[in-house]
Amino acid sequence: MNEIQRTAAFDPWTESVPLLSKKVLDRTLKRMEGRGLVVRHEEPAVFPRSVTYSLSPAAHDLLAAGSPLVEWAEKNQDLIAPVRRRNAERRRRRQPTERQHDGQGDEG
């Protein structure tokens, strides 16, 4: 990998992404590491322990392959958004309400 690699310690990520807990971030990074998408770098000599993650060569390849799909989605948001809204509305109508689900229904 070259010097320009994406690295992130936990605190900047959890501060910049609302509602992202350290536990969720840790679990996600471990899964990504297990799948070969990130490389974990630990410097135990530093206190507190310093851990960074960088994208693996496979992740860079995946990003390059996925870029055309992302570009297409961005260019076609006007087509995609109404379909997503319509599908979300259908799902909402099919799901029972909480009152129906707990047996109280509308009978009162």
Residue frames as qw, qx, qy, qz and C-alpha x, y, z in Angstrom:
[[0.000, 0.888, 0.460, 0.000, 0.00, 0.00, 0.00],
 [0.376, 0.528, -0.041, 0.760, 1.13, 3.53, -0.60],
 [0.206, -0.054, -0.481, 0.850, 1.42, 6.33, 1.95],
 [0.411, -0.055, -0.015, -0.910, -2.01, 7.71, 1.09],
 [0.346, -0.221, -0.906, -0.099, -4.19, 5.16, 2.80],
 [0.492, -0.571, -0.157, -0.638, -7.40, 5.53, 4.71],
 [0.425, -0.061, -0.771, 0.470, -6.85, 5.12, 8.40],
 [0.417, -0.610, -0.114, -0.664, -9.14, 5.85, 11.28],
 [0.122, 0.062, -0.811, 0.569, -8.87, 5.56, 15.01],
 [0.139, -0.529, -0.836, 0.043, -12.10, 4.91, 16.90],
 [0.096, -0.591, -0.398, 0.695, -12.67, 8.35, 18.41],
 [0.111, 0.296, -0.298, -0.901, -12.76, 10.40, 15.18],
 [0.231, -0.183, -0.826, -0.480, -15.18, 7.91, 13.63],
 [0.231, -0.544, -0.783, 0.193, -17.53, 7.76, 16.59],
 [0.072, -0.535, -0.222, 0.812, -17.46, 11.55, 16.88],
 [0.134, 0.271, -0.414, -0.859, -18.12, 12.18, 13.18],
 [0.374, -0.182, -0.780, -0.467, -20.85, 9.57, 12.63],
 [0.487, -0.295, 0.293, -0.768, -23.93, 10.20, 14.82],
 [0.870, -0.150, 0.182, -0.432, -25.27, 7.22, 16.77],
 [0.791, 0.338, -0.501, 0.092, -22.25, 5.03, 15.95],
 [0.706, -0.665, 0.222, -0.100, -21.17, 3.25, 19.11],
 [0.013, -0.668, 0.742, 0.058, -17.64, 2.02, 19.67],
 [0.612, -0.059, 0.775, -0.145, -19.05, -1.49, 20.11],
 [0.734, 0.585, 0.305, -0.158, -20.74, -1.45, 16.69],
 [0.348, 0.846, -0.390, -0.102, -17.68, 0.08, 15.04],
 [0.295, -0.518, 0.802, -0.029, -15.40, -2.52, 16.66],
 [0.706, 0.161, 0.677, -0.130, -17.64, -5.40, 15.56],
 [0.652, 0.736, 0.098, -0.154, -17.90, -4.06, 12.01],
 [0.172, 0.812, -0.553, -0.072, -14.16, -3.52, 11.69],
 [0.464, -0.323, 0.823, -0.051, -13.47, -7.04, 12.98],
 [0.754, 0.409, 0.499, -0.125, -15.86, -8.49, 10.40],
 [0.509, 0.842, -0.147, -0.105, -14.24, -6.45, 7.65],
 [0.121, -0.685, 0.717, 0.029, -10.80, -7.58, 8.82],
 [0.633, -0.056, 0.766, -0.094, -12.00, -11.20, 8.78],
 [0.708, 0.596, 0.374, -0.056, -13.17, -10.74, 5.20],
 [0.664, 0.013, 0.299, 0.685, -9.89, -9.21, 4.11],
 [0.214, 0.840, 0.337, 0.368, -11.24, -5.71, 3.54],
 [0.140, -0.931, 0.211, -0.265, -9.30, -3.87, 6.24],
 [0.716, 0.163, -0.495, 0.464, -5.90, -4.31, 7.84],
 [0.545, -0.828, -0.125, -0.048, -5.53, -3.69, 11.57],
 [0.513, 0.473, -0.381, 0.607, -2.41, -1.87, 12.76],
 [0.634, -0.751, -0.186, -0.025, -1.66, -1.89, 16.48],
 [0.374, 0.580, -0.440, 0.575, 1.13, -0.03, 18.22],
 [0.722, -0.543, -0.424, 0.058, 1.28, -1.56, 21.70],
 [0.565, -0.037, -0.269, 0.779, 4.29, 0.56, 22.69],
 [0.082, -0.370, -0.056, -0.924, 2.08, 3.67, 22.67],
 [0.181, -0.450, -0.796, 0.362, -0.11, 4.38, 25.70],
 [0.754, 0.091, 0.547, -0.353, -3.00, 4.40, 25.44],
 [0.556, 0.036, 0.752, 0.352, -2.77, 1.67, 22.84],
 [0.312, 0.539, -0.221, -0.751, -3.00, 3.02, 19.31],
 [0.516, 0.225, 0.812, 0.154, -5.02, 1.03, 16.78],
 [0.339, 0.512, -0.202, -0.763, -5.66, 2.13, 13.22],
 [0.692, 0.304, 0.654, 0.033, -7.32, 0.43, 10.29],
 [0.137, 0.511, -0.429, -0.732, -6.55, 0.83, 6.62],
 [0.839, 0.379, 0.050, -0.387, -8.23, -0.49, 3.52],
 [0.685, -0.202, 0.639, 0.285, -6.66, -3.64, 2.14],
 [0.003, 0.270, -0.637, -0.722, -5.65, -3.99, -1.51],
 [0.037, 0.363, 0.909, 0.200, -8.80, -6.11, -1.99],
 [0.036, 0.741, 0.509, -0.437, -10.94, -3.28, -0.60],
 [0.015, 0.572, -0.272, -0.773, -9.33, -0.81, -2.99],
 [0.004, 0.005, 0.847, 0.532, -10.15, -3.20, -5.86],
 [0.021, 0.560, 0.823, -0.098, -13.72, -3.51, -4.60],
 [0.031, 0.726, 0.215, -0.653, -14.10, 0.27, -4.43],
 [0.020, 0.378, -0.543, -0.749, -12.78, 0.62, -7.97],
 [0.020, -0.214, -0.915, -0.341, -15.22, -2.02, -9.20],
 [0.037, -0.648, -0.720, 0.246, -18.15, -0.44, -7.33],
 [0.099, -0.404, 0.008, 0.909, -17.48, 3.14, -8.42],
 [0.144, -0.099, -0.603, -0.778, -19.47, 2.86, -11.67],
 [0.298, -0.527, -0.793, -0.072, -22.47, 1.56, -9.71],
 [0.244, -0.588, -0.390, 0.666, -22.24, 4.47, -7.25],
 [0.028, -0.220, 0.287, 0.932, -21.96, 6.94, -10.14],
 [0.209, -0.306, -0.758, -0.536, -25.02, 5.40, -11.80],
 [0.307, -0.605, -0.703, 0.213, -27.03, 5.58, -8.56],
 [0.182, -0.500, -0.167, 0.830, -26.06, 9.21, -8.00],
 [0.057, 0.086, -0.477, -0.873, -26.96, 10.13, -11.57],
 [0.373, -0.292, -0.725, -0.499, -30.32, 8.32, -11.36],
 [0.034, -0.150, -0.707, 0.690, -31.51, 9.39, -7.91],
 [0.436, 0.144, 0.014, -0.888, -34.58, 11.02, -9.43],
 [0.673, 0.041, -0.602, -0.427, -35.63, 7.61, -10.77],
 [0.468, -0.003, -0.833, 0.295, -34.68, 5.62, -7.67],
 [0.076, -0.059, 0.521, -0.848, -36.16, 7.82, -4.91],
 [0.633, -0.045, -0.033, -0.772, -39.86, 7.53, -5.87],
 [0.767, 0.027, -0.620, -0.165, -39.59, 3.75, -6.19],
 [0.371, 0.069, -0.742, 0.555, -37.93, 3.48, -2.77],
 [0.295, -0.067, 0.345, -0.889, -40.61, 5.68, -1.19],
 [0.742, -0.007, -0.290, -0.604, -43.38, 3.63, -2.79],
 [0.701, 0.039, -0.707, 0.085, -41.82, 0.35, -1.60],
 [0.147, 0.088, -0.653, 0.738, -41.31, 1.72, 1.92],
 [0.503, -0.063, 0.127, -0.853, -44.97, 2.78, 2.04],
 [0.793, 0.001, -0.499, -0.350, -46.08, -0.70, 0.95],
 [0.520, 0.062, -0.754, 0.397, -43.96, -2.27, 3.69],
 [0.124, -0.096, 0.473, -0.867, -45.45, 0.08, 6.29],
 [0.669, -0.049, -0.105, -0.734, -49.00, -0.81, 5.24],
 [0.782, 0.034, -0.610, -0.126, -48.25, -4.55, 5.46],
 [0.334, 0.130, -0.734, 0.577, -46.72, -4.40, 8.94],
 [0.438, -0.677, -0.585, -0.082, -49.15, -4.78, 11.84],
 [0.112, -0.781, 0.191, -0.584, -49.29, -1.89, 14.24],
 [0.131, 0.286, -0.784, 0.534, -47.91, -2.33, 17.75],
 [0.555, -0.075, 0.413, -0.719, -51.42, -2.41, 19.23],
 [0.875, 0.193, -0.228, -0.381, -52.50, -5.15, 16.83],
 [0.582, 0.384, -0.694, 0.181, -49.30, -7.03, 17.52],
 [0.005, 0.230, -0.769, 0.596, -49.68, -7.10, 21.30],
 [0.145, -0.341, -0.929, 0.001, -53.23, -8.45, 21.07],
 [0.074, 0.448, 0.449, -0.770, -55.08, -5.23, 21.98],
 [0.235, 0.441, 0.698, 0.512, -56.21, -4.36, 18.45],
 [0.100, -0.286, -0.124, -0.945, -58.82, -1.65, 17.93],
 [0.475, -0.521, -0.680, -0.201, -61.48, -3.26, 20.10],
 [0.178, -0.729, 0.134, -0.648, -60.28, -1.28, 23.02]]
